[in-house]
Amino acid sequence: MDKDYLILKRASASRPSGDWNDDDYDVVANGAVVGRIFGRPLKLTKHQIQEAIARREAGETLAEIGRSYNVSHSTTSRL
């Protein structure tokens, strides 16, 4: 799917269906340009993500990595 479409889809969750106008699209697009992050906050910092990727490449299991950061193995598998 298109990234812009997903941003608009997330933003529309709080709106009654079909109540979008041109200004709403501009607000969402501008938010993406200035670096606003839409959606759920990350559980790991950028530094932790880099460490986890390096550990996975070194052969450590996803479960071990997840345990050390107090997240599930599913979270570490998405990195």
C-alpha positions as CSV (number, residue, x, y, z in Angstrom):
1,M,0.0,0.0,0.0
2,D,1.0,3.6,-0.5
3,K,2.6,5.2,2.6
4,D,0.6,8.4,2.2
5,Y,-2.6,6.4,2.0
6,L,-1.7,4.7,5.3
7,I,-1.0,8.0,7.0
8,L,-4.4,9.3,5.9
9,K,-6.1,6.1,7.0
10,R,-4.6,6.3,10.5
11,A,-5.6,10.0,10.8
12,S,-9.1,9.2,9.7
13,A,-9.8,6.8,12.6
14,S,-10.8,9.7,14.8
15,R,-13.1,11.3,12.1
16,P,-16.7,10.4,11.2
17,S,-16.6,8.5,7.9
18,G,-16.3,10.6,4.8
19,D,-15.8,14.0,6.5
20,W,-12.5,14.8,4.8
21,N,-11.8,18.1,3.0
22,D,-8.7,19.4,1.2
23,D,-7.5,21.2,4.3
24,D,-7.4,17.9,6.2
25,Y,-5.2,16.3,3.6
26,D,-2.8,19.2,3.8
27,V,-2.6,19.0,7.6
28,V,-1.7,15.3,7.5
29,A,0.8,15.8,4.7
30,N,2.4,18.7,6.5
31,G,2.7,16.7,9.7
32,A,4.5,14.0,7.8
33,V,6.9,16.6,6.3
34,V,7.9,18.1,9.6
35,G,8.6,14.7,11.1
36,R,5.5,14.0,13.2
37,I,5.0,10.3,13.8
38,F,1.6,8.9,13.4
39,G,0.6,5.7,15.2
40,R,1.8,3.8,18.2
41,P,5.1,4.8,19.7
42,L,8.1,2.4,19.3
43,K,8.9,0.1,22.2
44,L,12.6,0.3,21.4
45,T,14.9,3.3,20.9
46,K,16.8,3.6,17.6
47,H,20.0,2.6,19.5
48,Q,18.3,-0.5,20.9
49,I,17.1,-1.4,17.4
50,Q,20.6,-1.2,16.0
51,E,21.9,-3.4,18.8
52,A,19.2,-6.0,18.4
53,I,19.8,-6.2,14.6
54,A,23.6,-6.7,15.3
55,R,22.8,-9.4,17.9
56,R,20.5,-11.2,15.5
57,E,23.1,-11.1,12.8
58,A,25.6,-12.6,15.3
59,G,23.3,-15.6,15.8
60,E,21.4,-14.8,19.0
61,T,17.8,-16.0,19.1
62,L,14.9,-13.7,18.8
63,A,13.6,-14.9,22.2
64,E,16.9,-14.0,23.9
65,I,17.0,-10.6,22.4
66,G,13.4,-9.9,23.2
67,R,13.9,-11.0,26.8
68,S,16.8,-8.6,27.3
69,Y,14.7,-5.6,26.1
70,N,11.5,-6.8,27.8
71,V,9.6,-7.2,24.5
72,S,8.2,-10.3,22.7
73,H,10.1,-12.3,20.1
74,S,7.5,-11.1,17.6
75,T,8.6,-7.5,18.2
76,T,12.3,-8.4,17.6
77,S,11.4,-10.3,14.4
78,R,10.0,-7.1,12.8
79,L,13.3,-5.3,13.1
